C-alpha cells in the first residue's frame, strides 16, 4: 500500500501510464510484491502491469469522475471497485466544523462539491506522468 507509488508519495501514475514508465516505477520493487494499491490521483482503476495487479481505489474527500466515495473491495483474489453515494453537503459541513485547516470551507467547496471529470483529471495529471496530453 502506498500513496503515490512505492517509491514516491507524490509520484503520479494513471490508468493509461505507459508500460515503460511502470517498469521505472517498479524498478526497485521486490518480485514478491504482486499487488500494489496506490492513490494520490484519486481516480479509481484496476490494471495489470507486467504480472502485477495495480489498484487505485479512488477517494472520498477529493473525488474525480463523480462525487461520493470510491473504494475497492479486495477479497479472495478478486478486486471490485465500488462507489458509495454520500451527503456531500453534510460531509462539507462536518469537515468545516471539525478542521483547523486554514481556508477549510473553500477547500471542501472546491474539492468535495465540484468533482472534476475523469477526462479533466487525466489532462491535468498528464504532465506529471511524463507526457504532454492524454
N, CA, C and O atoms as CSV, one atom per row, in Angstrom:
chain,resi,resn,atom,element,x,y,z
A,1,UNK,N,N,0.851,-1.173,0.000
A,1,UNK,CA,C,0.000,0.000,0.000
A,1,UNK,C,C,0.893,1.231,0.000
A,1,UNK,O,O,1.888,1.286,0.723
A,2,UNK,N,N,0.534,2.222,-0.818
A,2,UNK,CA,C,1.306,3.459,-0.880
A,2,UNK,C,C,0.372,4.593,-1.287
A,2,UNK,O,O,-0.746,4.355,-1.743
A,3,UNK,N,N,0.835,5.814,-1.121
A,3,UNK,CA,C,0.010,6.947,-1.516
A,3,UNK,C,C,0.144,7.220,-3.010
A,3,UNK,O,O,-0.845,7.160,-3.741
A,4,UNK,N,N,1.340,7.516,-3.464
A,4,UNK,CA,C,1.567,7.797,-4.886
A,4,UNK,C,C,2.019,6.552,-5.618
A,4,UNK,O,O,1.255,5.936,-6.362
A,5,UNK,N,N,3.279,6.191,-5.394
A,5,UNK,CA,C,3.838,4.945,-5.922
A,5,UNK,C,C,4.705,4.339,-4.819
A,5,UNK,O,O,4.967,5.004,-3.816
A,6,UNK,N,N,5.152,3.103,-4.978
A,6,UNK,CA,C,6.011,2.518,-3.941
A,6,UNK,C,C,7.298,3.301,-3.705
A,6,UNK,O,O,7.901,3.178,-2.639
A,7,UNK,N,N,7.729,4.102,-4.673
A,7,UNK,CA,C,8.990,4.823,-4.496
A,7,UNK,C,C,8.824,6.294,-4.123
A,7,UNK,O,O,9.797,6.929,-3.717
A,8,UNK,N,N,7.609,6.860,-4.251
A,8,UNK,CA,C,7.446,8.293,-4.006
A,8,UNK,C,C,5.971,8.620,-3.766
A,8,UNK,O,O,5.126,8.360,-4.622
A,9,UNK,N,N,5.668,9.189,-2.606
A,9,UNK,CA,C,4.281,9.532,-2.274
A,9,UNK,C,C,3.662,10.574,-3.193
A,9,UNK,O,O,2.439,10.632,-3.316
A,10,UNK,N,N,4.478,11.397,-3.838
A,10,UNK,CA,C,3.951,12.444,-4.713
A,10,UNK,C,C,3.967,12.073,-6.191
A,10,UNK,O,O,3.546,12.868,-7.031
A,11,UNK,N,N,4.446,10.884,-6.516
A,11,UNK,CA,C,4.535,10.479,-7.920
A,11,UNK,C,C,3.148,10.130,-8.462
A,11,UNK,O,O,2.315,9.561,-7.756
A,12,UNK,N,N,2.921,10.482,-9.722
A,12,UNK,CA,C,1.637,10.248,-10.372
A,12,UNK,C,C,1.755,9.102,-11.375
A,12,UNK,O,O,2.633,9.108,-12.238
A,13,UNK,N,N,0.869,8.128,-11.252
A,13,UNK,CA,C,0.669,7.105,-12.273
A,13,UNK,C,C,-0.832,7.051,-12.551
A,13,UNK,O,O,-1.657,7.272,-11.664
A,14,UNK,N,N,-1.156,6.753,-13.794
A,14,UNK,CA,C,-2.549,6.783,-14.230
A,14,UNK,C,C,-2.937,5.446,-14.849
A,14,UNK,O,O,-2.084,4.596,-15.105
A,15,UNK,N,N,-4.210,5.272,-15.083
A,15,UNK,CA,C,-4.689,4.039,-15.694
A,15,UNK,C,C,-4.016,3.788,-17.036
A,15,UNK,O,O,-3.803,2.637,-17.416
A,16,UNK,N,N,-3.680,4.854,-17.755
A,16,UNK,CA,C,-3.078,4.696,-19.083
A,16,UNK,C,C,-1.585,5.032,-19.112
A,16,UNK,O,O,-1.037,5.324,-20.175
A,17,UNK,N,N,-0.933,4.991,-17.964
A,17,UNK,CA,C,0.520,5.200,-17.917
A,17,UNK,C,C,1.212,4.147,-18.785
A,17,UNK,O,O,0.833,2.976,-18.781
A,18,UNK,N,N,2.230,4.581,-19.526
A,18,UNK,CA,C,2.990,3.697,-20.420
A,18,UNK,C,C,3.671,2.568,-19.641
A,18,UNK,O,O,4.098,2.762,-18.503
A,19,UNK,N,N,3.766,1.410,-20.250
A,19,UNK,CA,C,4.414,0.265,-19.599
A,19,UNK,C,C,5.867,0.552,-19.254
A,19,UNK,O,O,6.358,0.091,-18.223
A,20,UNK,N,N,6.560,1.304,-20.096
A,20,UNK,CA,C,7.957,1.646,-19.817
A,20,UNK,C,C,8.069,2.452,-18.528
A,20,UNK,O,O,8.996,2.255,-17.743
A,21,UNK,N,N,7.131,3.349,-18.317
A,21,UNK,CA,C,7.144,4.163,-17.095
A,21,UNK,C,C,6.832,3.306,-15.876
A,21,UNK,O,O,7.454,3.465,-14.826
A,22,UNK,N,N,5.869,2.396,-16.015
A,22,UNK,CA,C,5.575,1.481,-14.910
A,22,UNK,C,C,6.820,0.687,-14.541
A,22,UNK,O,O,7.088,0.466,-13.361
A,23,UNK,N,N,7.584,0.257,-15.546
A,23,UNK,CA,C,8.814,-0.503,-15.276
A,23,UNK,C,C,9.775,0.329,-14.435
A,23,UNK,O,O,10.420,-0.199,-13.529
A,24,UNK,N,N,9.877,1.622,-14.724
A,24,UNK,CA,C,10.725,2.517,-13.923
A,24,UNK,C,C,10.191,2.627,-12.498
A,24,UNK,O,O,10.954,2.552,-11.536
A,25,UNK,N,N,8.896,2.804,-12.371
A,25,UNK,CA,C,8.265,2.961,-11.056
A,25,UNK,C,C,8.490,1.723,-10.189
A,25,UNK,O,O,8.716,1.840,-8.985
A,26,UNK,N,N,8.429,0.550,-10.792
A,26,UNK,CA,C,8.557,-0.704,-10.050
A,26,UNK,C,C,9.975,-1.255,-10.037
A,26,UNK,O,O,10.199,-2.357,-9.535
A,27,UNK,N,N,10.924,-0.523,-10.570
A,27,UNK,CA,C,12.299,-0.993,-10.724
A,27,UNK,C,C,12.896,-1.588,-9.445
A,27,UNK,O,O,13.544,-2.633,-9.498
A,28,UNK,N,N,12.690,-0.947,-8.318
A,28,UNK,CA,C,13.288,-1.403,-7.059
A,28,UNK,C,C,12.333,-2.237,-6.206
A,28,UNK,O,O,12.651,-2.574,-5.066
A,29,UNK,N,N,11.180,-2.564,-6.747
A,29,UNK,CA,C,10.184,-3.328,-6.008
A,29,UNK,C,C,10.494,-4.824,-6.106
A,29,UNK,O,O,10.788,-5.337,-7.186
A,30,UNK,N,N,10.428,-5.494,-4.997
A,30,UNK,CA,C,10.687,-6.934,-4.962
A,30,UNK,C,C,9.706,-7.681,-5.865
A,30,UNK,O,O,8.534,-7.315,-5.961
A,31,UNK,N,N,10.194,-8.721,-6.520
A,31,UNK,CA,C,9.331,-9.552,-7.363
A,31,UNK,C,C,8.233,-10.234,-6.556
A,31,UNK,O,O,7.224,-10.660,-7.118
A,32,UNK,N,N,8.420,-10.341,-5.248
A,32,UNK,CA,C,7.406,-10.946,-4.383
A,32,UNK,C,C,6.145,-10.093,-4.285
A,32,UNK,O,O,5.071,-10.604,-3.968
A,33,UNK,N,N,6.273,-8.798,-4.556
A,33,UNK,CA,C,5.122,-7.893,-4.473
A,33,UNK,C,C,4.310,-8.047,-5.755
A,33,UNK,O,O,4.741,-7.628,-6.829
A,34,UNK,N,N,3.147,-8.644,-5.631
A,34,UNK,CA,C,2.304,-8.906,-6.795
A,34,UNK,C,C,1.092,-7.988,-6.882
A,34,UNK,O,O,0.419,-7.946,-7.912
A,35,UNK,N,N,0.806,-7.253,-5.808
A,35,UNK,CA,C,-0.317,-6.319,-5.794
A,35,UNK,C,C,0.154,-4.999,-5.207
A,35,UNK,O,O,0.775,-4.965,-4.145
A,36,UNK,N,N,-0.148,-3.915,-5.908
A,36,UNK,CA,C,0.188,-2.570,-5.440
A,36,UNK,C,C,-1.106,-1.773,-5.377
A,36,UNK,O,O,-1.817,-1.645,-6.374
A,37,UNK,N,N,-1.406,-1.238,-4.200
A,37,UNK,CA,C,-2.572,-0.381,-4.020
A,37,UNK,C,C,-2.050,1.027,-3.808
A,37,UNK,O,O,-1.331,1.295,-2.845
A,38,UNK,N,N,-2.416,1.926,-4.715
A,38,UNK,CA,C,-1.914,3.300,-4.661
A,38,UNK,C,C,-3.076,4.283,-4.762
A,38,UNK,O,O,-4.219,3.889,-4.995
A,39,UNK,N,N,-2.776,5.539,-4.588
A,39,UNK,CA,C,-3.816,6.561,-4.632
A,39,UNK,C,C,-3.312,7.806,-5.316
A,39,UNK,O,O,-3.005,7.785,-6.508
A,40,UNK,N,N,-3.225,8.879,-4.581
A,40,UNK,CA,C,-2.706,10.182,-4.986
A,40,UNK,C,C,-3.567,10.883,-6.034
A,40,UNK,O,O,-3.953,12.033,-5.827
A,41,UNK,N,N,-3.879,10.228,-7.150
A,41,UNK,CA,C,-4.698,10.890,-8.167
A,41,UNK,C,C,-6.180,10.800,-7.846
A,41,UNK,O,O,-6.983,11.534,-8.422
A,42,UNK,N,N,-6.551,9.915,-6.940
A,42,UNK,CA,C,-7.937,9.742,-6.510
A,42,UNK,C,C,-8.838,9.259,-7.639
A,42,UNK,O,O,-10.057,9.417,-7.569
A,43,UNK,N,N,-8.249,8.671,-8.680
A,43,UNK,CA,C,-9.012,8.168,-9.822
A,43,UNK,C,C,-9.028,6.642,-9.780
A,43,UNK,O,O,-7.987,6.015,-9.977
A,44,UNK,N,N,-10.189,6.031,-9.528
A,44,UNK,CA,C,-10.234,4.584,-9.371
A,44,UNK,C,C,-9.904,3.830,-10.660
A,44,UNK,O,O,-10.393,4.162,-11.739
A,45,UNK,N,N,-9.057,2.804,-10.513
A,45,UNK,CA,C,-8.789,1.894,-11.625
A,45,UNK,C,C,-8.176,0.605,-11.106
A,45,UNK,O,O,-7.635,0.548,-10.002
A,46,UNK,N,N,-8.276,-0.421,-11.927
A,46,UNK,CA,C,-7.597,-1.695,-11.701
A,46,UNK,C,C,-6.881,-2.009,-13.003
A,46,UNK,O,O,-7.476,-1.948,-14.079
A,47,UNK,N,N,-5.605,-2.345,-12.900
A,47,UNK,CA,C,-4.812,-2.596,-14.104
A,47,UNK,C,C,-3.763,-3.666,-13.818
A,47,UNK,O,O,-3.202,-3.729,-12.724
A,48,UNK,N,N,-3.511,-4.496,-14.809
A,48,UNK,CA,C,-2.435,-5.465,-14.732
A,48,UNK,C,C,-1.220,-4.859,-15.425
A,48,UNK,O,O,-1.301,-4.430,-16.576
A,49,UNK,N,N,-0.089,-4.828,-14.711
A,49,UNK,CA,C,1.148,-4.259,-15.243
A,49,UNK,C,C,2.255,-5.289,-15.071
A,49,UNK,O,O,2.756,-5.490,-13.964
A,50,UNK,N,N,2.631,-5.934,-16.151
A,50,UNK,CA,C,3.712,-6.918,-16.141
A,50,UNK,C,C,3.578,-7.896,-14.968
A,50,UNK,O,O,4.492,-8.056,-14.159
A,51,UNK,N,N,2.436,-8.529,-14.906
A,51,UNK,CA,C,2.110,-9.553,-13.907
A,51,UNK,C,C,1.798,-9.011,-12.513
A,51,UNK,O,O,1.557,-9.788,-11.589
A,52,UNK,N,N,1.799,-7.704,-12.355
A,52,UNK,CA,C,1.425,-7.113,-11.059
A,52,UNK,C,C,0.041,-6.483,-11.189
A,52,UNK,O,O,-0.276,-5.846,-12.193
A,53,UNK,N,N,-0.760,-6.670,-10.170
A,53,UNK,CA,C,-2.064,-6.037,-10.124
A,53,UNK,C,C,-1.904,-4.669,-9.471
A,53,UNK,O,O,-1.384,-4.563,-8.360
A,54,UNK,N,N,-2.351,-3.621,-10.163
A,54,UNK,CA,C,-2.270,-2.260,-9.637
A,54,UNK,C,C,-3.693,-1.758,-9.420
A,54,UNK,O,O,-4.534,-1.825,-10.316
A,55,UNK,N,N,-3.946,-1.259,-8.223
A,55,UNK,CA,C,-5.285,-0.818,-7.841
A,55,UNK,C,C,-5.207,0.596,-7.287
A,55,UNK,O,O,-4.399,0.881,-6.403
A,56,UNK,N,N,-6.044,1.472,-7.807
A,56,UNK,CA,C,-6.261,2.777,-7.193
A,56,UNK,C,C,-7.728,2.776,-6.779
A,56,UNK,O,O,-8.606,2.794,-7.642
A,57,UNK,N,N,-8.011,2.756,-5.484
A,57,UNK,CA,C,-9.395,2.648,-5.044
A,57,UNK,C,C,-10.209,3.927,-5.195
A,57,UNK,O,O,-11.432,3.898,-5.059
A,58,UNK,N,N,-9.548,5.052,-5.473
A,58,UNK,CA,C,-10.257,6.319,-5.584
A,58,UNK,C,C,-10.190,7.103,-4.290
A,58,UNK,O,O,-9.205,7.024,-3.556
A,59,UNK,N,N,-11.248,7.866,-4.007
A,59,UNK,CA,C,-11.216,8.771,-2.867
A,59,UNK,C,C,-12.622,9.147,-2.434
A,59,UNK,O,O,-13.575,9.064,-3.209
A,60,UNK,N,N,-12.728,9.548,-1.214
A,60,UNK,CA,C,-13.966,10.147,-0.723
A,60,UNK,C,C,-13.824,11.659,-0.720
A,60,UNK,O,O,-14.711,12.367,-1.196
A,61,UNK,N,N,-12.728,12.155,-0.193
A,61,UNK,CA,C,-12.570,13.579,0.045
A,61,UNK,C,C,-12.270,14.426,-1.165
A,61,UNK,O,O,-12.584,15.617,-1.168
A,62,UNK,N,N,-11.671,13.856,-2.198
A,62,UNK,CA,C,-11.340,14.633,-3.395
A,62,UNK,C,C,-11.613,13.765,-4.622
A,62,UNK,O,O,-10.677,13.330,-5.293
A,63,UNK,N,N,-12.874,13.512,-4.915
A,63,UNK,CA,C,-13.189,12.576,-5.988
A,63,UNK,C,C,-12.966,13.166,-7.378
A,63,UNK,O,O,-13.153,14.363,-7.597
A,64,UNK,N,N,-12.574,12.323,-8.291
A,64,UNK,CA,C,-12.554,12.678,-9.712
A,64,UNK,C,C,-13.489,11.715,-10.414
A,64,UNK,O,O,-13.485,10.517,-10.131
A,65,UNK,N,N,-14.279,12.230,-11.315
A,65,UNK,CA,C,-15.225,11.390,-12.038
A,65,UNK,C,C,-16.641,11.631,-11.576
A,65,UNK,O,O,-17.506,11.987,-12.376
A,66,UNK,N,N,-16.890,11.439,-10.284
A,66,UNK,CA,C,-18.214,11.719,-9.727
A,66,UNK,C,C,-18.110,11.833,-8.212
A,66,UNK,O,O,-17.252,11.218,-7.579
A,67,UNK,N,N,-18.999,12.630,-7.652
A,67,UNK,CA,C,-18.998,12.846,-6.206
A,67,UNK,C,C,-19.382,11.558,-5.492
A,67,UNK,O,O,-20.111,10.722,-6.025
A,68,UNK,N,N,-18.880,11.423,-4.293
A,68,UNK,CA,C,-19.184,10.249,-3.490
A,68,UNK,C,C,-17.918,9.529,-3.105
A,68,UNK,O,O,-16.812,9.992,-3.384
A,69,UNK,N,N,-18.082,8.418,-2.476
A,69,UNK,CA,C,-16.933,7.644,-2.021
A,69,UNK,C,C,-16.587,6.537,-2.994
A,69,UNK,O,O,-17.403,5.653,-3.252
A,70,UNK,N,N,-15.388,6.582,-3.532
A,70,UNK,CA,C,-14.887,5.500,-4.380
A,70,UNK,C,C,-13.945,4.657,-3.542
A,70,UNK,O,O,-13.100,5.192,-2.823
A,71,UNK,N,N,-14.083,3.345,-3.630
A,71,UNK,CA,C,-13.254,2.450,-2.839
A,71,UNK,C,C,-13.157,1.098,-3.532
A,71,UNK,O,O,-13.893,0.818,-4.478
A,72,UNK,N,N,-12.253,0.276,-3.059
A,72,UNK,CA,C,-12.056,-1.043,-3.655
A,72,UNK,C,C,-12.245,-2.123,-2.601
A,72,UNK,O,O,-11.809,-1.984,-1.458
A,73,UNK,N,N,-12.892,-3.184,-3.001
A,73,UNK,CA,C,-13.057,-4.358,-2.153
A,73,UNK,C,C,-12.107,-5.432,-2.674
A,73,UNK,O,O,-12.244,-5.904,-3.802
A,74,UNK,N,N,-11.142,-5.810,-1.834
A,74,UNK,CA,C,-10.185,-6.866,-2.173
A,74,UNK,C,C,-10.565,-8.083,-1.349
A,74,UNK,O,O,-10.509,-8.049,-0.120
A,75,UNK,N,N,-10.951,-9.156,-2.021
A,75,UNK,CA,C,-11.380,-10.352,-1.300
A,75,UNK,C,C,-11.150,-11.594,-2.144
A,75,UNK,O,O,-11.531,-11.646,-3.313
A,76,UNK,N,N,-10.526,-12.590,-1.539
A,76,UNK,CA,C,-10.353,-13.897,-2.157
A,76,UNK,C,C,-9.807,-13.819,-3.577
A,76,UNK,O,O,-10.310,-14.494,-4.475
A,77,UNK,N,N,-8.782,-13.001,-3.782
A,77,UNK,CA,C,-8.126,-12.922,-5.078
A,77,UNK,C,C,-8.829,-12.082,-6.119
A,77,UNK,O,O,-8.429,-12.090,-7.283
A,78,UNK,N,N,-9.865,-11.357,-5.735
A,78,UNK,CA,C,-10.561,-10.508,-6.700
A,78,UNK,C,C,-10.618,-9.072,-6.190
A,78,UNK,O,O,-10.482,-8.807,-4.995
A,79,UNK,N,N,-10.822,-8.164,-7.125
A,79,UNK,CA,C,-10.931,-6.743,-6.801
A,79,UNK,C,C,-12.219,-6.222,-7.421
A,79,UNK,O,O,-12.501,-6.468,-8.594
A,80,UNK,N,N,-12.986,-5.509,-6.630
A,80,UNK,CA,C,-14.191,-4.869,-7.132
A,80,UNK,C,C,-14.135,-3.398,-6.765
A,80,UNK,O,O,-14.034,-3.052,-5.588
A,81,UNK,N,N,-14.199,-2.530,-7.771
A,81,UNK,CA,C,-14.283,-1.097,-7.494
A,81,UNK,C,C,-15.720,-0.784,-7.117
A,81,UNK,O,O,-16.659,-1.233,-7.774
A,82,UNK,N,N,-15.880,-0.016,-6.062
A,82,UNK,CA,C,-17.211,0.320,-5.555
A,82,UNK,C,C,-17.367,1.833,-5.472
A,82,UNK,O,O,-16.386,2.575,-5.424
A,83,UNK,N,N,-18.618,2.268,-5.456
A,83,UNK,CA,C,-18.930,3.684,-5.280
A,83,UNK,C,C,-20.090,3.786,-4.306
A,83,UNK,O,O,-21.098,3.095,-4.450
A,84,UNK,N,N,-19.940,4.652,-3.319
A,84,UNK,CA,C,-20.977,4.857,-2.323
A,84,UNK,C,C,-21.414,6.314,-2.354
A,84,UNK,O,O,-20.596,7.203,-2.116
A,85,UNK,N,N,-22.691,6.580,-2.644
A,85,UNK,CA,C,-23.175,7.962,-2.596
A,85,UNK,C,C,-23.058,8.502,-1.170
A,85,UNK,O,O,-23.220,7.766,-0.197
A,86,UNK,N,N,-22.779,9.781,-1.068
A,86,UNK,CA,C,-22.686,10.430,0.239
A,86,UNK,C,C,-23.500,11.711,0.212
A,86,UNK,O,O,-23.824,12.232,-0.855
A,87,UNK,N,N,-23.825,12.209,1.383
A,87,UNK,CA,C,-24.454,13.520,1.505
A,87,UNK,C,C,-23.323,14.542,1.472
A,87,UNK,O,O,-22.708,14.838,2.496
A,88,UNK,N,N,-23.058,15.073,0.287
A,88,UNK,CA,C,-21.906,15.949,0.075
A,88,UNK,C,C,-21.964,17.165,0.994
A,88,UNK,O,O,-20.952,17.537,1.587
A,89,UNK,N,N,-23.113,17.777,1.117
A,89,UNK,CA,C,-23.248,18.966,1.971
A,89,UNK,C,C,-22.945,18.630,3.428
A,89,UNK,O,O,-22.273,19.403,4.112
A,90,UNK,N,N,-23.425,17.502,3.904
A,90,UNK,CA,C,-23.173,17.102,5.295
A,90,UNK,C,C,-21.682,16.850,5.518
A,90,UNK,O,O,-21.137,17.235,6.552
A,91,UNK,N,N,-21.023,16.208,4.559
A,91,UNK,CA,C,-19.579,15.969,4.673
A,91,UNK,C,C,-18.834,17.296,4.722
A,91,UNK,O,O,-17.950,17.483,5.557
A,92,UNK,N,N,-19.186,18.217,3.830
A,92,UNK,CA,C,-18.524,19.528,3.805
A,92,UNK,C,C,-18.698,20.258,5.129
A,92,UNK,O,O,-17.748,20.835,5.657
A,93,UNK,N,N,-19.899,20.231,5.656
A,93,UNK,CA,C,-20.179,20.925,6.912
A,93,UNK,C,C,-19.410,20.298,8.070
A,93,UNK,O,O,-18.843,21.012,8.897
A,94,UNK,N,N,-19.387,18.983,8.131
A,94,UNK,CA,C,-18.677,18.310,9.218
A,94,UNK,C,C,-17.175,18.590,9.156
A,94,UNK,O,O,-16.552,18.870,10.180
A,95,UNK,N,N,-16.600,18.516,7.965
A,95,UNK,CA,C,-15.167,18.801,7.819
A,95,UNK,C,C,-14.887,20.247,8.205
A,95,UNK,O,O,-13.923,20.521,8.920
A,96,UNK,N,N,-15.713,21.170,7.744
A,96,UNK,CA,C,-15.507,22.588,8.045
A,96,UNK,C,C,-15.594,22.862,9.545
A,96,UNK,O,O,-14.839,23.683,10.066
A,97,UNK,N,N,-16.497,22.191,10.237
A,97,UNK,CA,C,-16.657,22.404,11.673
A,97,UNK,C,C,-15.536,21.777,12.491
A,97,UNK,O,O,-15.157,22.317,13.530
A,98,UNK,N,N,-15.004,20.660,12.047
A,98,UNK,CA,C,-14.024,19.935,12.847
A,98,UNK,C,C,-12.571,20.249,12.509
A,98,UNK,O,O,-11.674,19.929,13.289
A,99,UNK,N,N,-12.330,20.861,11.372
A,99,UNK,CA,C,-10.952,21.084,10.934
A,99,UNK,C,C,-10.426,22.446,11.378
A,99,UNK,O,O,-11.176,23.416,11.486
A,100,UNK,N,N,-9.137,22.492,11.629
A,100,UNK,CA,C,-8.472,23.769,11.914
A,100,UNK,C,C,-7.659,24.232,10.705
A,100,UNK,O,O,-6.932,25.222,10.783
A,101,UNK,N,N,-7.784,23.519,9.596
A,101,UNK,CA,C,-7.065,23.856,8.366
A,101,UNK,C,C,-7.493,25.246,7.890
A,101,UNK,O,O,-8.690,25.507,7.771
A,102,UNK,N,N,-6.535,26.146,7.614
A,102,UNK,CA,C,-6.898,27.485,7.130
A,102,UNK,C,C,-7.631,27.400,5.786
A,102,UNK,O,O,-7.177,26.712,4.871
A,103,UNK,N,N,-8.744,28.088,5.674
A,103,UNK,CA,C,-9.498,28.085,4.422
A,103,UNK,C,C,-10.233,26.789,4.154
A,103,UNK,O,O,-10.487,26.438,3.002
A,104,UNK,N,N,-10.579,26.069,5.225
A,104,UNK,CA,C,-11.185,24.747,5.064
A,104,UNK,C,C,-12.509,24.799,4.295
A,104,UNK,O,O,-12.790,23.901,3.501
A,105,UNK,N,N,-13.318,25.826,4.515
A,105,UNK,CA,C,-14.612,25.893,3.810
A,105,UNK,C,C,-14.410,25.991,2.299
A,105,UNK,O,O,-15.093,25.315,1.530
A,106,UNK,N,N,-13.480,26.827,1.884
A,106,UNK,CA,C,-13.195,26.961,0.455
A,106,UNK,C,C,-12.637,25.654,-0.101
A,106,UNK,O,O,-12.967,25.246,-1.214
A,107,UNK,N,N,-11.778,25.000,0.702
A,107,UNK,CA,C,-11.178,23.742,0.271
A,107,UNK,C,C,-12.249,22.684,0.020
A,107,UNK,O,O,-12.260,22.052,-1.037
A,108,UNK,N,N,-13.148,22.486,0.983
A,108,UNK,CA,C,-14.175,21.459,0.798
A,108,UNK,C,C,-15.135,21.821,-0.324
A,108,UNK,O,O,-15.587,20.947,-1.064
A,109,UNK,N,N,-15.448,23.102,-0.453
A,109,UNK,CA,C,-16.326,23.510,-1.556
A,109,UNK,C,C,-15.709,23.149,-2.893
A,109,UNK,O,O,-16.391,22.642,-3.784
A,110,UNK,N,N,-14.427,23.408,-3.032
A,110,UNK,CA,C,-13.760,23.143,-4.306
A,110,UNK,C,C,-13.560,21.645,-4.544
A,110,UNK,O,O,-13.913,21.130,-5.605
A,111,UNK,N,N,-12.997,20.954,-3.561
A,111,UNK,CA,C,-12.591,19.574,-3.799
A,111,UNK,C,C,-13.692,18.540,-3.594
A,111,UNK,O,O,-13.675,17.496,-4.245
A,112,UNK,N,N,-14.630,18.800,-2.723
A,112,UNK,CA,C,-15.649,17.792,-2.445
A,112,UNK,C,C,-16.906,18.011,-3.277
A,112,UNK,O,O,-17.513,17.045,-3.740
A,113,UNK,N,N,-17.305,19.263,-3.472
A,113,UNK,CA,C,-18.570,19.503,-4.177
A,113,UNK,C,C,-18.427,19.630,-5.680
A,113,UNK,O,O,-19.388,19.373,-6.405
A,114,UNK,N,N,-17.279,20.011,-6.163
A,114,UNK,CA,C,-17.142,20.222,-7.615
A,114,UNK,C,C,-16.194,19.196,-8.213
A,114,UNK,O,O,-15.113,19.538,-8.692
A,115,UNK,N,N,-16.603,17.953,-8.183
A,115,UNK,CA,C,-15.753,16.876,-8.690
A,115,UNK,C,C,-15.468,17.069,-10.174
A,115,UNK,O,O,-16.385,17.141,-10.992
A,116,UNK,N,N,-14.189,17.150,-10.506
A,116,UNK,CA,C,-13.790,17.240,-11.904
A,116,UNK,C,C,-14.066,15.902,-12.576
A,116,UNK,O,O,-14.098,14.857,-11.926
A,117,UNK,N,N,-14.264,15.953,-13.882
A,117,UNK,CA,C,-14.483,14.700,-14.601
A,117,UNK,C,C,-13.182,13.914,-14.675
A,117,UNK,O,O,-12.099,14.466,-14.479
A,118,UNK,N,N,-13.299,12.632,-14.958
A,118,UNK,CA,C,-12.105,11.814,-15.105
A,118,UNK,C,C,-11.250,12.307,-16.271
A,118,UNK,O,O,-10.023,12.268,-16.189
A,119,UNK,N,N,-11.876,12.768,-17.355
A,119,UNK,CA,C,-11.126,13.281,-18.508
A,119,UNK,C,C,-10.348,14.540,-18.132
A,119,UNK,O,O,-9.195,14.702,-18.532
A,120,UNK,N,N,-10.981,15.434,-17.360
A,120,UNK,CA,C,-10.276,16.643,-16.904
A,120,UNK,C,C,-9.091,16.280,-16.017
A,120,UNK,O,O,-8.014,16.863,-16.140
A,121,UNK,N,N,-9.291,15.330,-15.135
A,121,UNK,CA,C,-8.210,14.918,-14.235
A,121,UNK,C,C,-7.058,14.286,-15.013
A,121,UNK,O,O,-5.895,14.562,-14.719
A,122,UNK,N,N,-7.362,13.448,-15.994
A,122,UNK,CA,C,-6.304,12.843,-16.810
A,122,UNK,C,C,-5.501,13.911,-17.542
A,122,UNK,O,O,-4.275,13.831,-17.608
A,123,UNK,N,N,-6.187,14.913,-18.092
A,123,UNK,CA,C,-5.477,16.011,-18.771
A,123,UNK,C,C,-4.606,16.789,-17.785
A,123,UNK,O,O,-3.485,17.174,-18.116
A,124,UNK,N,N,-5.111,17.018,-16.594
A,124,UNK,CA,C,-4.366,17.768,-15.584
A,124,UNK,C,C,-3.128,17.010,-15.125
A,124,UNK,O,O,-2.055,17.598,-14.980
A,125,UNK,N,N,-3.271,15.714,-14.896
A,125,UNK,CA,C,-2.158,14.915,-14.380
A,125,UNK,C,C,-1.185,14.448,-15.459
A,125,UNK,O,O,-0.086,14.003,-15.125
A,126,UNK,N,N,-1.541,14.530,-16.720
A,126,UNK,CA,C,-0.689,14.015,-17.806
A,126,UNK,C,C,0.750,14.522,-17.739
A,126,UNK,O,O,1.670,13.715,-17.876
A,127,UNK,N,N,0.992,15.826,-17.534
A,127,UNK,CA,C,2.391,16.280,-17.466
A,127,UNK,C,C,3.173,15.636,-16.318
A,127,UNK,O,O,4.377,15.413,-16.446
A,128,UNK,N,N,2.515,15.337,-15.215
A,128,UNK,CA,C,3.201,14.698,-14.082
A,128,UNK,C,C,3.438,13.213,-14.328
A,128,UNK,O,O,4.155,12.550,-13.578
A,129,UNK,N,N,2.825,12.709,-15.387
A,129,UNK,CA,C,3.036,11.323,-15.796
A,129,UNK,C,C,4.048,11.250,-16.945
A,129,UNK,O,O,4.241,10.193,-17.546
A,130,UNK,N,N,4.689,12.385,-17.242
A,130,UNK,CA,C,5.735,12.408,-18.251
A,130,UNK,C,C,5.250,12.561,-19.675
A,130,UNK,O,O,5.932,12.139,-20.609
A,131,UNK,N,N,4.080,13.157,-19.860
A,131,UNK,CA,C,3.565,13.375,-21.215
A,131,UNK,C,C,2.863,14.710,-21.294
A,131,UNK,O,O,2.520,15.307,-20.273
A,132,UNK,N,N,2.654,15.169,-22.497
A,132,UNK,CA,C,2.059,16.496,-22.677
A,132,UNK,C,C,0.544,16.470,-22.573
A,132,UNK,O,O,-0.053,17.343,-21.943
A,133,UNK,N,N,-0.084,15.472,-23.190
A,133,UNK,CA,C,-1.540,15.365,-23.159
A,133,UNK,C,C,-1.933,13.912,-23.009
A,133,UNK,O,O,-1.092,13.015,-23.061
A,134,UNK,N,N,-3.231,13.693,-22.821
A,134,UNK,CA,C,-3.717,12.314,-22.688
A,134,UNK,C,C,-3.921,11.699,-24.039
A,134,UNK,O,O,-4.328,10.541,-24.135
